[in-house]
């Protein structure tokens, strides 16, 4: 990659980051991602029960059930990020300043992905913490065969990385 293309890419990233952080509602949507994910998880975890005769459900899956709603909010953020410029006609100015459409779209994708990664990490860490604190009170204890949730656990790591769904 030539120095001029690298500089153009960095300029596009800077411009897209400025647009994303100055657009009304961006931080509200990122906060909603974290808040809604954790709110759904609190509800799901508080409703989970593990009686003495058997537990129904996977604690890792139960504590991450709100991730799907958080992903939907991130989709809304991504749509607003791209469609906002088209609806106002500002995309013409963006493409006049940066004629390579691929560079502009890649910069948009990188900035939205970075923001989503930060919000998603906070939401997932909060959800795991909620599960770790609340599930033992609902009967999901080591005595019933459920150790406390930990990011180092195989089932939790698999749920985070693969987002498996049971049939």
Chimera marker file (.cmm) of the C-alpha trace (Angstrom):
<marker_set name="trace">
<marker id="1" x="0.000" y="0.000" z="0.000" r="1" g="1" b="0" radius="0.5"/>
<marker id="2" x="1.423" y="3.364" z="-0.976" r="1" g="1" b="0" radius="0.5"/>
<marker id="3" x="1.896" y="6.162" z="1.521" r="1" g="1" b="0" radius="0.5"/>
<marker id="4" x="-0.715" y="8.315" z="-0.197" r="1" g="1" b="0" radius="0.5"/>
<marker id="5" x="-3.374" y="5.572" z="-0.038" r="1" g="1" b="0" radius="0.5"/>
<marker id="6" x="-2.522" y="4.915" z="3.614" r="1" g="1" b="0" radius="0.5"/>
<marker id="7" x="-2.855" y="8.639" z="4.372" r="1" g="1" b="0" radius="0.5"/>
<marker id="8" x="-6.177" y="8.744" z="2.510" r="1" g="1" b="0" radius="0.5"/>
<marker id="9" x="-7.405" y="5.755" z="4.498" r="1" g="1" b="0" radius="0.5"/>
<marker id="10" x="-6.410" y="7.389" z="7.786" r="1" g="1" b="0" radius="0.5"/>
<marker id="11" x="-8.114" y="10.625" z="6.738" r="1" g="1" b="0" radius="0.5"/>
<marker id="12" x="-11.272" y="8.683" z="5.883" r="1" g="1" b="0" radius="0.5"/>
<marker id="13" x="-11.151" y="6.901" z="9.269" r="1" g="1" b="0" radius="0.5"/>
<marker id="14" x="-10.751" y="10.219" z="11.047" r="1" g="1" b="0" radius="0.5"/>
<marker id="15" x="-13.635" y="11.749" z="9.119" r="1" g="1" b="0" radius="0.5"/>
<marker id="16" x="-15.929" y="8.787" z="9.762" r="1" g="1" b="0" radius="0.5"/>
<marker id="17" x="-15.039" y="8.719" z="13.459" r="1" g="1" b="0" radius="0.5"/>
<marker id="18" x="-15.858" y="12.430" z="13.674" r="1" g="1" b="0" radius="0.5"/>
<marker id="19" x="-19.201" y="11.853" z="11.925" r="1" g="1" b="0" radius="0.5"/>
<marker id="20" x="-20.056" y="8.884" z="14.150" r="1" g="1" b="0" radius="0.5"/>
<marker id="21" x="-19.274" y="10.607" z="17.440" r="1" g="1" b="0" radius="0.5"/>
<marker id="22" x="-21.006" y="13.866" z="16.496" r="1" g="1" b="0" radius="0.5"/>
<marker id="23" x="-24.177" y="12.266" z="15.142" r="1" g="1" b="0" radius="0.5"/>
<marker id="24" x="-27.022" y="12.678" z="17.623" r="1" g="1" b="0" radius="0.5"/>
<marker id="25" x="-28.011" y="9.388" z="19.129" r="1" g="1" b="0" radius="0.5"/>
<marker id="26" x="-24.784" y="7.444" z="18.602" r="1" g="1" b="0" radius="0.5"/>
<marker id="27" x="-23.814" y="7.293" z="22.248" r="1" g="1" b="0" radius="0.5"/>
<marker id="28" x="-27.438" y="6.730" z="23.219" r="1" g="1" b="0" radius="0.5"/>
<marker id="29" x="-27.591" y="3.677" z="20.954" r="1" g="1" b="0" radius="0.5"/>
<marker id="30" x="-24.295" y="2.362" z="22.316" r="1" g="1" b="0" radius="0.5"/>
<marker id="31" x="-25.542" y="2.867" z="25.867" r="1" g="1" b="0" radius="0.5"/>
<marker id="32" x="-28.846" y="1.214" z="24.916" r="1" g="1" b="0" radius="0.5"/>
<marker id="33" x="-26.872" y="-1.774" z="23.632" r="1" g="1" b="0" radius="0.5"/>
<marker id="34" x="-25.273" y="-2.271" z="27.025" r="1" g="1" b="0" radius="0.5"/>
<marker id="35" x="-28.374" y="-1.415" z="29.059" r="1" g="1" b="0" radius="0.5"/>
<marker id="36" x="-30.852" y="-3.529" z="27.079" r="1" g="1" b="0" radius="0.5"/>
<marker id="37" x="-28.507" y="-6.503" z="26.912" r="1" g="1" b="0" radius="0.5"/>
<marker id="38" x="-27.979" y="-6.438" z="30.650" r="1" g="1" b="0" radius="0.5"/>
<marker id="39" x="-31.665" y="-5.763" z="31.428" r="1" g="1" b="0" radius="0.5"/>
<marker id="40" x="-32.782" y="-8.799" z="29.449" r="1" g="1" b="0" radius="0.5"/>
<marker id="41" x="-30.054" y="-10.852" z="31.103" r="1" g="1" b="0" radius="0.5"/>
<marker id="42" x="-31.110" y="-9.765" z="34.598" r="1" g="1" b="0" radius="0.5"/>
<marker id="43" x="-34.679" y="-10.804" z="33.802" r="1" g="1" b="0" radius="0.5"/>
<marker id="44" x="-33.619" y="-14.163" z="32.361" r="1" g="1" b="0" radius="0.5"/>
<marker id="45" x="-31.198" y="-14.944" z="35.167" r="1" g="1" b="0" radius="0.5"/>
<marker id="46" x="-33.661" y="-13.950" z="37.886" r="1" g="1" b="0" radius="0.5"/>
<marker id="47" x="-36.283" y="-16.218" z="36.316" r="1" g="1" b="0" radius="0.5"/>
<marker id="48" x="-33.992" y="-19.239" z="36.090" r="1" g="1" b="0" radius="0.5"/>
<marker id="49" x="-34.494" y="-21.862" z="38.774" r="1" g="1" b="0" radius="0.5"/>
<marker id="50" x="-32.436" y="-24.843" z="39.772" r="1" g="1" b="0" radius="0.5"/>
<marker id="51" x="-34.369" y="-27.037" z="42.160" r="1" g="1" b="0" radius="0.5"/>
<marker id="52" x="-32.870" y="-29.886" z="44.137" r="1" g="1" b="0" radius="0.5"/>
<marker id="53" x="-34.246" y="-32.472" z="41.670" r="1" g="1" b="0" radius="0.5"/>
<marker id="54" x="-32.683" y="-30.942" z="38.571" r="1" g="1" b="0" radius="0.5"/>
<marker id="55" x="-31.826" y="-27.782" z="36.740" r="1" g="1" b="0" radius="0.5"/>
<marker id="56" x="-33.431" y="-26.704" z="33.517" r="1" g="1" b="0" radius="0.5"/>
<marker id="57" x="-31.182" y="-24.654" z="31.311" r="1" g="1" b="0" radius="0.5"/>
<marker id="58" x="-27.586" y="-23.804" z="30.696" r="1" g="1" b="0" radius="0.5"/>
<marker id="59" x="-26.258" y="-21.034" z="32.979" r="1" g="1" b="0" radius="0.5"/>
<marker id="60" x="-23.937" y="-19.645" z="30.284" r="1" g="1" b="0" radius="0.5"/>
<marker id="61" x="-26.715" y="-19.463" z="27.717" r="1" g="1" b="0" radius="0.5"/>
<marker id="62" x="-29.138" y="-18.017" z="30.268" r="1" g="1" b="0" radius="0.5"/>
<marker id="63" x="-26.740" y="-15.262" z="31.258" r="1" g="1" b="0" radius="0.5"/>
<marker id="64" x="-26.137" y="-14.279" z="27.610" r="1" g="1" b="0" radius="0.5"/>
<marker id="65" x="-29.722" y="-14.333" z="26.326" r="1" g="1" b="0" radius="0.5"/>
<marker id="66" x="-29.829" y="-10.524" z="25.977" r="1" g="1" b="0" radius="0.5"/>
<marker id="67" x="-26.979" y="-10.430" z="23.467" r="1" g="1" b="0" radius="0.5"/>
<marker id="68" x="-29.409" y="-10.852" z="20.580" r="1" g="1" b="0" radius="0.5"/>
<marker id="69" x="-31.266" y="-7.668" z="21.523" r="1" g="1" b="0" radius="0.5"/>
<marker id="70" x="-27.952" y="-5.854" z="21.858" r="1" g="1" b="0" radius="0.5"/>
<marker id="71" x="-27.023" y="-6.978" z="18.358" r="1" g="1" b="0" radius="0.5"/>
<marker id="72" x="-30.284" y="-5.570" z="17.023" r="1" g="1" b="0" radius="0.5"/>
<marker id="73" x="-29.444" y="-2.168" z="18.510" r="1" g="1" b="0" radius="0.5"/>
<marker id="74" x="-26.013" y="-2.302" z="16.856" r="1" g="1" b="0" radius="0.5"/>
<marker id="75" x="-27.718" y="-2.997" z="13.513" r="1" g="1" b="0" radius="0.5"/>
<marker id="76" x="-29.788" y="0.166" z="14.021" r="1" g="1" b="0" radius="0.5"/>
<marker id="77" x="-26.585" y="2.113" z="14.733" r="1" g="1" b="0" radius="0.5"/>
<marker id="78" x="-24.971" y="0.753" z="11.567" r="1" g="1" b="0" radius="0.5"/>
<marker id="79" x="-27.997" y="1.631" z="9.452" r="1" g="1" b="0" radius="0.5"/>
<marker id="80" x="-28.087" y="5.165" z="10.871" r="1" g="1" b="0" radius="0.5"/>
<marker id="81" x="-24.376" y="5.528" z="10.230" r="1" g="1" b="0" radius="0.5"/>
<marker id="82" x="-24.692" y="4.715" z="6.548" r="1" g="1" b="0" radius="0.5"/>
<marker id="83" x="-28.168" y="5.985" z="5.695" r="1" g="1" b="0" radius="0.5"/>
<marker id="84" x="-27.825" y="9.308" z="7.504" r="1" g="1" b="0" radius="0.5"/>
<marker id="85" x="-25.532" y="10.718" z="4.855" r="1" g="1" b="0" radius="0.5"/>
<marker id="86" x="-27.673" y="9.427" z="2.013" r="1" g="1" b="0" radius="0.5"/>
<marker id="87" x="-30.890" y="10.895" z="3.411" r="1" g="1" b="0" radius="0.5"/>
<marker id="88" x="-29.392" y="14.378" z="3.743" r="1" g="1" b="0" radius="0.5"/>
<marker id="89" x="-27.369" y="14.270" z="0.537" r="1" g="1" b="0" radius="0.5"/>
<marker id="90" x="-24.106" y="14.740" z="2.448" r="1" g="1" b="0" radius="0.5"/>
<marker id="91" x="-22.740" y="11.601" z="0.823" r="1" g="1" b="0" radius="0.5"/>
<marker id="92" x="-22.004" y="13.737" z="-2.258" r="1" g="1" b="0" radius="0.5"/>
<marker id="93" x="-19.633" y="15.875" z="-0.211" r="1" g="1" b="0" radius="0.5"/>
<marker id="94" x="-18.013" y="12.818" z="1.364" r="1" g="1" b="0" radius="0.5"/>
<marker id="95" x="-17.398" y="11.246" z="-2.026" r="1" g="1" b="0" radius="0.5"/>
<marker id="96" x="-16.171" y="14.543" z="-3.474" r="1" g="1" b="0" radius="0.5"/>
<marker id="97" x="-13.614" y="14.778" z="-0.676" r="1" g="1" b="0" radius="0.5"/>
<marker id="98" x="-12.752" y="11.068" z="-0.879" r="1" g="1" b="0" radius="0.5"/>
<marker id="99" x="-13.610" y="9.790" z="-4.382" r="1" g="1" b="0" radius="0.5"/>
<marker id="100" x="-12.776" y="6.156" z="-3.598" r="1" g="1" b="0" radius="0.5"/>
<marker id="101" x="-16.134" y="4.794" z="-2.486" r="1" g="1" b="0" radius="0.5"/>
<marker id="102" x="-14.564" y="1.611" z="-1.121" r="1" g="1" b="0" radius="0.5"/>
<marker id="103" x="-12.309" y="3.606" z="1.194" r="1" g="1" b="0" radius="0.5"/>
<marker id="104" x="-15.256" y="5.592" z="2.562" r="1" g="1" b="0" radius="0.5"/>
<marker id="105" x="-17.388" y="2.498" z="3.126" r="1" g="1" b="0" radius="0.5"/>
<marker id="106" x="-14.489" y="0.607" z="4.693" r="1" g="1" b="0" radius="0.5"/>
<marker id="107" x="-13.853" y="3.523" z="7.055" r="1" g="1" b="0" radius="0.5"/>
<marker id="108" x="-17.549" y="3.539" z="8.023" r="1" g="1" b="0" radius="0.5"/>
<marker id="109" x="-17.421" y="-0.204" z="8.671" r="1" g="1" b="0" radius="0.5"/>
<marker id="110" x="-14.279" y="0.071" z="10.805" r="1" g="1" b="0" radius="0.5"/>
<marker id="111" x="-15.627" y="2.902" z="12.950" r="1" g="1" b="0" radius="0.5"/>
<marker id="112" x="-19.004" y="1.259" z="13.563" r="1" g="1" b="0" radius="0.5"/>
<marker id="113" x="-17.294" y="-2.061" z="14.276" r="1" g="1" b="0" radius="0.5"/>
<marker id="114" x="-14.934" y="-0.440" z="16.781" r="1" g="1" b="0" radius="0.5"/>
<marker id="115" x="-17.803" y="1.282" z="18.586" r="1" g="1" b="0" radius="0.5"/>
<marker id="116" x="-19.857" y="-1.928" z="18.563" r="1" g="1" b="0" radius="0.5"/>
<marker id="117" x="-16.899" y="-3.904" z="19.883" r="1" g="1" b="0" radius="0.5"/>
<marker id="118" x="-16.498" y="-1.580" z="22.864" r="1" g="1" b="0" radius="0.5"/>
<marker id="119" x="-20.224" y="-1.577" z="23.667" r="1" g="1" b="0" radius="0.5"/>
<marker id="120" x="-20.566" y="-5.310" z="23.086" r="1" g="1" b="0" radius="0.5"/>
<marker id="121" x="-17.602" y="-6.117" z="25.308" r="1" g="1" b="0" radius="0.5"/>
<marker id="122" x="-19.094" y="-4.047" z="28.118" r="1" g="1" b="0" radius="0.5"/>
<marker id="123" x="-22.484" y="-5.698" z="27.662" r="1" g="1" b="0" radius="0.5"/>
<marker id="124" x="-21.103" y="-9.233" z="27.662" r="1" g="1" b="0" radius="0.5"/>
<marker id="125" x="-18.830" y="-8.639" z="30.643" r="1" g="1" b="0" radius="0.5"/>
<marker id="126" x="-21.759" y="-7.137" z="32.543" r="1" g="1" b="0" radius="0.5"/>
<marker id="127" x="-23.958" y="-10.087" z="31.587" r="1" g="1" b="0" radius="0.5"/>
<marker id="128" x="-21.388" y="-12.610" z="32.765" r="1" g="1" b="0" radius="0.5"/>
<marker id="129" x="-21.011" y="-10.689" z="36.024" r="1" g="1" b="0" radius="0.5"/>
<marker id="130" x="-24.789" y="-10.688" z="36.496" r="1" g="1" b="0" radius="0.5"/>
<marker id="131" x="-24.896" y="-14.437" z="35.893" r="1" g="1" b="0" radius="0.5"/>
<marker id="132" x="-21.997" y="-15.039" z="38.257" r="1" g="1" b="0" radius="0.5"/>
<marker id="133" x="-23.640" y="-13.041" z="41.037" r="1" g="1" b="0" radius="0.5"/>
<marker id="134" x="-27.305" y="-14.001" z="40.624" r="1" g="1" b="0" radius="0.5"/>
<marker id="135" x="-27.333" y="-17.612" z="39.405" r="1" g="1" b="0" radius="0.5"/>
<marker id="136" x="-25.899" y="-19.149" z="42.608" r="1" g="1" b="0" radius="0.5"/>
<marker id="137" x="-28.833" y="-17.607" z="44.503" r="1" g="1" b="0" radius="0.5"/>
<marker id="138" x="-31.198" y="-19.357" z="42.083" r="1" g="1" b="0" radius="0.5"/>
<marker id="139" x="-29.690" y="-22.762" z="42.842" r="1" g="1" b="0" radius="0.5"/>
<marker id="140" x="-27.036" y="-22.973" z="40.115" r="1" g="1" b="0" radius="0.5"/>
<marker id="141" x="-24.286" y="-23.984" z="42.522" r="1" g="1" b="0" radius="0.5"/>
<marker id="142" x="-21.318" y="-26.321" z="42.432" r="1" g="1" b="0" radius="0.5"/>
<marker id="143" x="-23.416" y="-28.735" z="44.497" r="1" g="1" b="0" radius="0.5"/>
<marker id="144" x="-25.809" y="-29.086" z="41.566" r="1" g="1" b="0" radius="0.5"/>
<marker id="145" x="-22.934" y="-29.431" z="39.102" r="1" g="1" b="0" radius="0.5"/>
<marker id="146" x="-22.751" y="-25.794" z="38.000" r="1" g="1" b="0" radius="0.5"/>
<marker id="147" x="-19.518" y="-23.993" z="38.939" r="1" g="1" b="0" radius="0.5"/>
<marker id="148" x="-19.675" y="-20.184" z="39.025" r="1" g="1" b="0" radius="0.5"/>
<marker id="149" x="-19.493" y="-18.583" z="35.588" r="1" g="1" b="0" radius="0.5"/>
<marker id="150" x="-16.007" y="-17.579" z="34.549" r="1" g="1" b="0" radius="0.5"/>
<marker id="151" x="-14.636" y="-16.252" z="31.285" r="1" g="1" b="0" radius="0.5"/>
<marker id="152" x="-12.143" y="-19.124" z="31.389" r="1" g="1" b="0" radius="0.5"/>
<marker id="153" x="-14.861" y="-21.810" z="31.394" r="1" g="1" b="0" radius="0.5"/>
<marker id="154" x="-15.169" y="-23.904" z="28.260" r="1" g="1" b="0" radius="0.5"/>
<marker id="155" x="-18.982" y="-23.649" z="27.940" r="1" g="1" b="0" radius="0.5"/>
<marker id="156" x="-19.005" y="-19.892" z="28.488" r="1" g="1" b="0" radius="0.5"/>
<marker id="157" x="-16.128" y="-19.304" z="26.100" r="1" g="1" b="0" radius="0.5"/>
<marker id="158" x="-17.881" y="-21.472" z="23.511" r="1" g="1" b="0" radius="0.5"/>
<marker id="159" x="-21.104" y="-19.521" z="23.984" r="1" g="1" b="0" radius="0.5"/>
<marker id="160" x="-19.248" y="-16.237" z="23.553" r="1" g="1" b="0" radius="0.5"/>
<marker id="161" x="-17.226" y="-17.248" z="20.530" r="1" g="1" b="0" radius="0.5"/>
<marker id="162" x="-19.579" y="-19.515" z="18.654" r="1" g="1" b="0" radius="0.5"/>
<marker id="163" x="-23.029" y="-18.293" z="19.750" r="1" g="1" b="0" radius="0.5"/>
<marker id="164" x="-24.270" y="-21.874" z="19.508" r="1" g="1" b="0" radius="0.5"/>
<marker id="165" x="-27.980" y="-22.447" z="19.673" r="1" g="1" b="0" radius="0.5"/>
<marker id="166" x="-29.456" y="-25.615" z="21.027" r="1" g="1" b="0" radius="0.5"/>
<marker id="167" x="-32.065" y="-27.261" z="18.857" r="1" g="1" b="0" radius="0.5"/>
<link id1="1" id2="2" r="1" g="1" b="0" radius="0.2"/>
<link id1="2" id2="3" r="1" g="1" b="0" radius="0.2"/>
<link id1="3" id2="4" r="1" g="1" b="0" radius="0.2"/>
<link id1="4" id2="5" r="1" g="1" b="0" radius="0.2"/>
<link id1="5" id2="6" r="1" g="1" b="0" radius="0.2"/>
<link id1="6" id2="7" r="1" g="1" b="0" radius="0.2"/>
<link id1="7" id2="8" r="1" g="1" b="0" radius="0.2"/>
<link id1="8" id2="9" r="1" g="1" b="0" radius="0.2"/>
<link id1="9" id2="10" r="1" g="1" b="0" radius="0.2"/>
<link id1="10" id2="11" r="1" g="1" b="0" radius="0.2"/>
<link id1="11" id2="12" r="1" g="1" b="0" radius="0.2"/>
<link id1="12" id2="13" r="1" g="1" b="0" radius="0.2"/>
<link id1="13" id2="14" r="1" g="1" b="0" radius="0.2"/>
<link id1="14" id2="15" r="1" g="1" b="0" radius="0.2"/>
<link id1="15" id2="16" r="1" g="1" b="0" radius="0.2"/>
<link id1="16" id2="17" r="1" g="1" b="0" radius="0.2"/>
<link id1="17" id2="18" r="1" g="1" b="0" radius="0.2"/>
<link id1="18" id2="19" r="1" g="1" b="0" radius="0.2"/>
<link id1="19" id2="20" r="1" g="1" b="0" radius="0.2"/>
<link id1="20" id2="21" r="1" g="1" b="0" radius="0.2"/>
<link id1="21" id2="22" r="1" g="1" b="0" radius="0.2"/>
<link id1="22" id2="23" r="1" g="1" b="0" radius="0.2"/>
<link id1="23" id2="24" r="1" g="1" b="0" radius="0.2"/>
<link id1="24" id2="25" r="1" g="1" b="0" radius="0.2"/>
<link id1="25" id2="26" r="1" g="1" b="0" radius="0.2"/>
<link id1="26" id2="27" r="1" g="1" b="0" radius="0.2"/>
<link id1="27" id2="28" r="1" g="1" b="0" radius="0.2"/>
<link id1="28" id2="29" r="1" g="1" b="0" radius="0.2"/>
<link id1="29" id2="30" r="1" g="1" b="0" radius="0.2"/>
<link id1="30" id2="31" r="1" g="1" b="0" radius="0.2"/>
<link id1="31" id2="32" r="1" g="1" b="0" radius="0.2"/>
<link id1="32" id2="33" r="1" g="1" b="0" radius="0.2"/>
<link id1="33" id2="34" r="1" g="1" b="0" radius="0.2"/>
<link id1="34" id2="35" r="1" g="1" b="0" radius="0.2"/>
<link id1="35" id2="36" r="1" g="1" b="0" radius="0.2"/>
<link id1="36" id2="37" r="1" g="1" b="0" radius="0.2"/>
<link id1="37" id2="38" r="1" g="1" b="0" radius="0.2"/>
<link id1="38" id2="39" r="1" g="1" b="0" radius="0.2"/>
<link id1="39" id2="40" r="1" g="1" b="0" radius="0.2"/>
<link id1="40" id2="41" r="1" g="1" b="0" radius="0.2"/>
<link id1="41" id2="42" r="1" g="1" b="0" radius="0.2"/>
<link id1="42" id2="43" r="1" g="1" b="0" radius="0.2"/>
<link id1="43" id2="44" r="1" g="1" b="0" radius="0.2"/>
<link id1="44" id2="45" r="1" g="1" b="0" radius="0.2"/>
<link id1="45" id2="46" r="1" g="1" b="0" radius="0.2"/>
<link id1="46" id2="47" r="1" g="1" b="0" radius="0.2"/>
<link id1="47" id2="48" r="1" g="1" b="0" radius="0.2"/>
<link id1="48" id2="49" r="1" g="1" b="0" radius="0.2"/>
<link id1="49" id2="50" r="1" g="1" b="0" radius="0.2"/>
<link id1="50" id2="51" r="1" g="1" b="0" radius="0.2"/>
<link id1="51" id2="52" r="1" g="1" b="0" radius="0.2"/>
<link id1="52" id2="53" r="1" g="1" b="0" radius="0.2"/>
<link id1="53" id2="54" r="1" g="1" b="0" radius="0.2"/>
<link id1="54" id2="55" r="1" g="1" b="0" radius="0.2"/>
<link id1="55" id2="56" r="1" g="1" b="0" radius="0.2"/>
<link id1="56" id2="57" r="1" g="1" b="0" radius="0.2"/>
<link id1="57" id2="58" r="1" g="1" b="0" radius="0.2"/>
<link id1="58" id2="59" r="1" g="1" b="0" radius="0.2"/>
<link id1="59" id2="60" r="1" g="1" b="0" radius="0.2"/>
<link id1="60" id2="61" r="1" g="1" b="0" radius="0.2"/>
<link id1="61" id2="62" r="1" g="1" b="0" radius="0.2"/>
<link id1="62" id2="63" r="1" g="1" b="0" radius="0.2"/>
<link id1="63" id2="64" r="1" g="1" b="0" radius="0.2"/>
<link id1="64" id2="65" r="1" g="1" b="0" radius="0.2"/>
<link id1="65" id2="66" r="1" g="1" b="0" radius="0.2"/>
<link id1="66" id2="67" r="1" g="1" b="0" radius="0.2"/>
<link id1="67" id2="68" r="1" g="1" b="0" radius="0.2"/>
<link id1="68" id2="69" r="1" g="1" b="0" radius="0.2"/>
<link id1="69" id2="70" r="1" g="1" b="0" radius="0.2"/>
<link id1="70" id2="71" r="1" g="1" b="0" radius="0.2"/>
<link id1="71" id2="72" r="1" g="1" b="0" radius="0.2"/>
<link id1="72" id2="73" r="1" g="1" b="0" radius="0.2"/>
<link id1="73" id2="74" r="1" g="1" b="0" radius="0.2"/>
<link id1="74" id2="75" r="1" g="1" b="0" radius="0.2"/>
<link id1="75" id2="76" r="1" g="1" b="0" radius="0.2"/>
<link id1="76" id2="77" r="1" g="1" b="0" radius="0.2"/>
<link id1="77" id2="78" r="1" g="1" b="0" radius="0.2"/>
<link id1="78" id2="79" r="1" g="1" b="0" radius="0.2"/>
<link id1="79" id2="80" r="1" g="1" b="0" radius="0.2"/>
<link id1="80" id2="81" r="1" g="1" b="0" radius="0.2"/>
<link id1="81" id2="82" r="1" g="1" b="0" radius="0.2"/>
<link id1="82" id2="83" r="1" g="1" b="0" radius="0.2"/>
<link id1="83" id2="84" r="1" g="1" b="0" radius="0.2"/>
<link id1="84" id2="85" r="1" g="1" b="0" radius="0.2"/>
<link id1="85" id2="86" r="1" g="1" b="0" radius="0.2"/>
<link id1="86" id2="87" r="1" g="1" b="0" radius="0.2"/>
<link id1="87" id2="88" r="1" g="1" b="0" radius="0.2"/>
<link id1="88" id2="89" r="1" g="1" b="0" radius="0.2"/>
<link id1="89" id2="90" r="1" g="1" b="0" radius="0.2"/>
<link id1="90" id2="91" r="1" g="1" b="0" radius="0.2"/>
<link id1="91" id2="92" r="1" g="1" b="0" radius="0.2"/>
<link id1="92" id2="93" r="1" g="1" b="0" radius="0.2"/>
<link id1="93" id2="94" r="1" g="1" b="0" radius="0.2"/>
<link id1="94" id2="95" r="1" g="1" b="0" radius="0.2"/>
<link id1="95" id2="96" r="1" g="1" b="0" radius="0.2"/>
<link id1="96" id2="97" r="1" g="1" b="0" radius="0.2"/>
<link id1="97" id2="98" r="1" g="1" b="0" radius="0.2"/>
<link id1="98" id2="99" r="1" g="1" b="0" radius="0.2"/>
<link id1="99" id2="100" r="1" g="1" b="0" radius="0.2"/>
<link id1="100" id2="101" r="1" g="1" b="0" radius="0.2"/>
<link id1="101" id2="102" r="1" g="1" b="0" radius="0.2"/>
<link id1="102" id2="103" r="1" g="1" b="0" radius="0.2"/>
<link id1="103" id2="104" r="1" g="1" b="0" radius="0.2"/>
<link id1="104" id2="105" r="1" g="1" b="0" radius="0.2"/>
<link id1="105" id2="106" r="1" g="1" b="0" radius="0.2"/>
<link id1="106" id2="107" r="1" g="1" b="0" radius="0.2"/>
<link id1="107" id2="108" r="1" g="1" b="0" radius="0.2"/>
<link id1="108" id2="109" r="1" g="1" b="0" radius="0.2"/>
<link id1="109" id2="110" r="1" g="1" b="0" radius="0.2"/>
<link id1="110" id2="111" r="1" g="1" b="0" radius="0.2"/>
<link id1="111" id2="112" r="1" g="1" b="0" radius="0.2"/>
<link id1="112" id2="113" r="1" g="1" b="0" radius="0.2"/>
<link id1="113" id2="114" r="1" g="1" b="0" radius="0.2"/>
<link id1="114" id2="115" r="1" g="1" b="0" radius="0.2"/>
<link id1="115" id2="116" r="1" g="1" b="0" radius="0.2"/>
<link id1="116" id2="117" r="1" g="1" b="0" radius="0.2"/>
<link id1="117" id2="118" r="1" g="1" b="0" radius="0.2"/>
<link id1="118" id2="119" r="1" g="1" b="0" radius="0.2"/>
<link id1="119" id2="120" r="1" g="1" b="0" radius="0.2"/>
<link id1="120" id2="121" r="1" g="1" b="0" radius="0.2"/>
<link id1="121" id2="122" r="1" g="1" b="0" radius="0.2"/>
<link id1="122" id2="123" r="1" g="1" b="0" radius="0.2"/>
<link id1="123" id2="124" r="1" g="1" b="0" radius="0.2"/>
<link id1="124" id2="125" r="1" g="1" b="0" radius="0.2"/>
<link id1="125" id2="126" r="1" g="1" b="0" radius="0.2"/>
<link id1="126" id2="127" r="1" g="1" b="0" radius="0.2"/>
<link id1="127" id2="128" r="1" g="1" b="0" radius="0.2"/>
<link id1="128" id2="129" r="1" g="1" b="0" radius="0.2"/>
<link id1="129" id2="130" r="1" g="1" b="0" radius="0.2"/>
<link id1="130" id2="131" r="1" g="1" b="0" radius="0.2"/>
<link id1="131" id2="132" r="1" g="1" b="0" radius="0.2"/>
<link id1="132" id2="133" r="1" g="1" b="0" radius="0.2"/>
<link id1="133" id2="134" r="1" g="1" b="0" radius="0.2"/>
<link id1="134" id2="135" r="1" g="1" b="0" radius="0.2"/>
<link id1="135" id2="136" r="1" g="1" b="0" radius="0.2"/>
<link id1="136" id2="137" r="1" g="1" b="0" radius="0.2"/>
<link id1="137" id2="138" r="1" g="1" b="0" radius="0.2"/>
<link id1="138" id2="139" r="1" g="1" b="0" radius="0.2"/>
<link id1="139" id2="140" r="1" g="1" b="0" radius="0.2"/>
<link id1="140" id2="141" r="1" g="1" b="0" radius="0.2"/>
<link id1="141" id2="142" r="1" g="1" b="0" radius="0.2"/>
<link id1="142" id2="143" r="1" g="1" b="0" radius="0.2"/>
<link id1="143" id2="144" r="1" g="1" b="0" radius="0.2"/>
<link id1="144" id2="145" r="1" g="1" b="0" radius="0.2"/>
<link id1="145" id2="146" r="1" g="1" b="0" radius="0.2"/>
<link id1="146" id2="147" r="1" g="1" b="0" radius="0.2"/>
<link id1="147" id2="148" r="1" g="1" b="0" radius="0.2"/>
<link id1="148" id2="149" r="1" g="1" b="0" radius="0.2"/>
<link id1="149" id2="150" r="1" g="1" b="0" radius="0.2"/>
<link id1="150" id2="151" r="1" g="1" b="0" radius="0.2"/>
<link id1="151" id2="152" r="1" g="1" b="0" radius="0.2"/>
<link id1="152" id2="153" r="1" g="1" b="0" radius="0.2"/>
<link id1="153" id2="154" r="1" g="1" b="0" radius="0.2"/>
<link id1="154" id2="155" r="1" g="1" b="0" radius="0.2"/>
<link id1="155" id2="156" r="1" g="1" b="0" radius="0.2"/>
<link id1="156" id2="157" r="1" g="1" b="0" radius="0.2"/>
<link id1="157" id2="158" r="1" g="1" b="0" radius="0.2"/>
<link id1="158" id2="159" r="1" g="1" b="0" radius="0.2"/>
<link id1="159" id2="160" r="1" g="1" b="0" radius="0.2"/>
<link id1="160" id2="161" r="1" g="1" b="0" radius="0.2"/>
<link id1="161" id2="162" r="1" g="1" b="0" radius="0.2"/>
<link id1="162" id2="163" r="1" g="1" b="0" radius="0.2"/>
<link id1="163" id2="164" r="1" g="1" b="0" radius="0.2"/>
<link id1="164" id2="165" r="1" g="1" b="0" radius="0.2"/>
<link id1="165" id2="166" r="1" g="1" b="0" radius="0.2"/>
<link id1="166" id2="167" r="1" g="1" b="0" radius="0.2"/>
</marker_set>
